[in-house]
Amino acid sequence: MLTPKQIEEIKEHLERAQNPLFFYDNDADGLCSYLLLRRYIGRGKGVAVKSYPDLNLQYAKKAQELKADAVFVLDKPLIAKEFMEEIDKMQLPLIWIDHHYSEDNGIEKRFGKNYSNLHIYNPTYNKGKDISNEPVTFLVYKITERKEDLWLAVIGCIADNFMPSFISEFDKQWPDFLTRNDKIRGPFDIYYGTEIGRIARAFSFGLKDSITHVVQMQNFLISCKSPSDVFMEIEGNKSFREKYNEIKKKYNTLLDMAKECKKENLIFFDYSGELSISADLANELSYLYSNFFIVVAYKKGMISNISLRGNKVRDILERVLKQFPDATGGGHENAVGARIKTEDLQKFREVLEGEITRK
């Protein structure tokens, strides 16, 4: 959890910023983190970061184009040195709020220098009882504490497979969005089995749309007063509703195909096409097959983006990547991502299966 001092510092950064620019990771946790902060201060623009694994140089131009006076980075585990250098040249404060663990949390080691305008808030870097890795949505909600935004905080948390302490408060305020036939045991029971979970999945699918439509979605969600507004049939969310229905059909087809790829304790599924949705598929497969290791690879030309789920899969991935010097990867203990050459995908599978067998 962020300390009281860290929360106050972030509030001060927000108050000083008159035209902030929020870069957020391209998932529901990132989106909801942005929405909470934007609704809290009533100003600023948001940009979904589609580059992987880092926030790269091309996004720095946005700060100049939009005449930002502060840059906030939400839920991104890595920032490219070139991006950092460019923001530093503009003399803009860069406030980085994240929850991903890194063994190398020293900025000077990572980037070769310190940056006086860089402010990092990551509870995995804290000490003692303050060490934790709650989703950024959870951290941000503890900053904003707007009860009318509780539903957005719940969405960001359950989408990141985290059960927030305020779930009972949400249930009292919006009971129709949490009802289901059987007992809720964990966050993914909510994500895959309730109405608020359907909305959370729609957020994720909406981020797969064009930049123009993502901006429209952002603006619409900023104006929503409750979860009841999200699927209302109005012009303001037409493209959002259409994209959700379109992707859901394609997603269900891919999910059925992935289920056919079971082998002992592993599901290894690779696909190509226009829809990059490997993390969403990997999450649901890990929910359906909790004792399996899950690997979903999205092949796009010479590069494949891979989502992996499983018990302590981060440790396994670290060992596997030692045999692929050009590959990158990392994430949480049981949920990680990787990026490798498509020509190495078969070898990657073989090495991974060997590591799983030895586990």
N, C-alpha and C positions, 0 to 999 in steps of 0.2 A: 504494500500500500504506500502511496505517497505520504510523506510526513506533513504535518500542519504547516511547517515552514515552506515546503515545496509548493503546497497548494496556494499559499498566500503569494508566493513569488509568481506563479503562473497567472493568478488573478491580476497582479500588477502589470504583467506583460500584456494581458488582454485589455486592461483599462487604458494603457498608453497607446495601444495600436488603434489608429483611426481608420486605416485601410489595410487590414490584415489579409494575407493570402494563406489559405489552408491547403496544404498538400496532404492527401490521405490515401492509405492503401486501398486497393481496388476490391474491397469486400465489405460486408455489412458492418463489421466492427469499425473499420475506417470511416465509412459513410456516416454511421450513427455518432461517432466521435465528433466529426465535423458539424453535423446537424445540431448537436447539443451546444457546442460552443457558438455557432452562428446564431442560434435562437437566444442564447444567453446574452450576448453583447449587441445583437441587432445590426451587425455590419460585417463586411468581409466577403470574400469569394472563395469557393472551394474548387479544387482540381483533383480528380481521381487519378492516381499514379498507376499507369498500366505497365511501366517498365519493370523488369524483373532481373536480378533480385534487388537492385538498388534504385534509389531516386537519382536519375542521371542528369547530365549537364543540360539536355534539351529543355528540361522543365525550368531551369533558371531564367530563361528568357521571359517566362510568364510574369515573374516578379517585376521586371522592367516594363513590360507591356501594360500591366495593370496598375503601375505606379504604387506598388505595395510599400508600406512603411514598416512592415514586420512580416516574417515568414514563420508559419507553424507547420511542423511535420508530424503527422499522426500515424502511428501503427506501422511505420516502415523500419525494418531491422537494419537496413544499410543505406547510407548516403554516399554517393560517389564523391571522391575528393574534388573532382572538377566542379561539381555543383557547389560544394562548400566554398571553394575558392571564389567562384563567381558571386555568390551571395556576400562573401566577405568584402569583395571589391566594392560592392554597392553600399557597404557599411550598414547593412540591415541586421537587426537582431534575428537570430534563428532559434526558435524554441522547439525542441525535439522531444515529443512525448511518446514513449514506446514501452513495450513490456516484453520484448524478446531478449533472451539471455545471450550474452557473448562473453567468452573467456577474455577477450581483449577489449576491455571497456575504457582503456586509456586513449584519449584523443590524440595525444602527441605520438604515441606508438602507431596508431591506426592511420593518421593522416600526415605524419611527419612534422607537425607543428600544432600549437594551440591556437584557438580562435577566441578573441576577447568577446565577440558578439554571440558566441554559441552557448546555449543553455540547455543542458540535457536533464530530462526527468524520466527516470526508468527505475522502478522499484526493485528490479533484479540487481541493481548496483548498490542498493541501500545496505545497511548493516543491521544485525540483530533481528528483532521482531518486525522490522519494517521491510525485510526482504520478502518479495512476493512477485507474482506474474499475472495478476488479474488483467483482463482485456482492457484496452485503452478506453473503450466506452465506459467501463466501470470507473476507471480513474477519473475520467472527465466528469462523470455524473457526480462524483464526490466533490468536484470543484463547483459545478453549477447549481446542483441541488434544487432544480425547478421541478416541483411535483407534477406539473402539467406535462413534463417531458419524460416521465417515468417509463412510459411505454417504449420510447426510443432507446432508453438505457437497457431495458429488458431485451429488446431485439438484438442489439449489438452484442450483449453478453451470451445469449443462448446460441447465436450464430457462431460464436467462438468456443462453443462447448463449455460454457462456464455458467454455473447456477448462482445468480446474484443473491445477496442477503435480503434484497428488497422484493423478492418475487411474491411473497404473501401480501405485501402492500399493493402490488400491481393487481393481484387477484381480487382484492377488496374493491379496487377502483373500477376494474374492467373485467368482471367475472366471466362474461360470455366468451372471452378470448382465450381462456385457459382450460375450459372444460374438455374432458375426454373420457372415454369409457373405462379405461383401466388406470391404475395408479401411476402417477408421475414419479419416476425414480431419479432421472437426471435431466440435464439441459437439453439433450437431443430428443428426449421423449416429448418435450415441449416443441422443439424445432420441427420435428417430423409428424407430430400428432395433434396440434392445436391450431386455432385460427391465427394467433399471434405468430406462430411458427410459419404459417403460410405467408404471412406478410413479410417475415424476415427473409424467406426464400425468394420472394418477389423482389426485395431490395437487391439481393445478390444477382438475380437474373437481369434486373434493370441496369446494372452496371456494365453488362455485356453489350449494351446498345451503343450507338454513335455518340460522339462527344456532345453534339447538339442536344440529343435526347437525354443524355445524362444530366446536362445542365438544367433542362426542363424538369426532370425528375427532382433534382435538388431543390429548385425553386418551389415546386409543388409541395414537397415534404416540409419545407420551412414554414409553409402556410398552414399545414394540417394541425388541427386542434386536438385530435384524438385518433386512435387506430381505426375508428369507424370511418374516417374520411378517406383512407388510403385507396379502397376499391370502389369508391363512389363513381358512378358513371357520369363523369363530367369531362368537358373538353380539356381541362388542365392536366389530366392524367391519362389521356387517351393512348398516347404512344407507349406509356409505361405499362398499361394493362395489356395492350396488344403484344408488346415484347415479352411480357411474362407468359402469356398463353402460347406464343410461338416457341419460346425456348423450352417451356415445360414439356411440350410434345417431343422435341428432339432429345431432351434430357432423359425422358422415360425410355426412349428407344435405346440410348447409349447405356443406361443403367441395366436394362434387361440383357444387353449384349455382355456387359461386364460380369454379370452373375454367372454366365456360362463359362467363365475363365477360372473357376475354382480348381485348385490343385493342392491337395493336402491342407496346409495351413496358410496358403498364399493365394491371393487373387492378383494377377498381373494382367492389366488390360491397357492396350495402346490403341489410339485412334488418331485420325486426322480430319481435316475439314475446316470450316470457318468458325466453329464454336469452341472456344477455349474455356473449358469448364471442368478441368481435371480435379481441382480442389473440392468442388461441390460433389462430384461423383465419389471421390475418395472418402469424404465425410459420411455420406449416406451408406456406403458400403461398410465402413468401419462400425457404423451403428447397427447395421443388419447382421454383420459377421464379426462380433466383438473379439473373438479369439483368433482372428486371422490377421496376417500382415496384408496390407492393401497397397497396391502400386497402380496408379493411373498415369499414363504418359500421353501427353498431347504432342503429336508430331507436326511441326510446322517447318517444312523445308529441311535445312541442315541441322536445326536445333529442336530438341524435345524438352518440354517442361514437364516435370514429374512431381506428383503429389504422393507422399507416402504416409501411411498411418500404421500404428502398431505399438506394442509395448516396448518402450525405450528404443524406438526406431531411430532416434537422432544418433545414438551411439553406433548403431549398425551402419547408418549412412556415412558417418565420419570415417569408418574403416573402409567402406566401399570406395569412397571418393579418392582415397590415396592411390588407387590404380587408374584414376582418370584426371591427370594434371590440368586439363582444360575445363573441367567441370566445376560447378559451384553448387552450394547447398547449405541448408541449415534450417533452424526453426525451433519448435518446442520439443519437449522430451518425447512425446508420442505422436507428434504431427509435424512433418517437415516437407520442404520442397527442394527440388534440385533442377539443375539445367545442364544438359549434356548434349554432345553431338548425336544426331539421330543414328549415324553409322555405328555408334558405340552402344546402342540400346540393348542389343542381344547380349553383348558381353556384360553390360551392367546387370542384366537379369541373372546371368549365370553367377557372377560374383556375389550378388545379393542373396541368391538362394543358398550359396555356400555359407555365407555369414549367418543366415537364419538357421541353417542346420547345425552350425557350431554353437549357436546361442544356448 
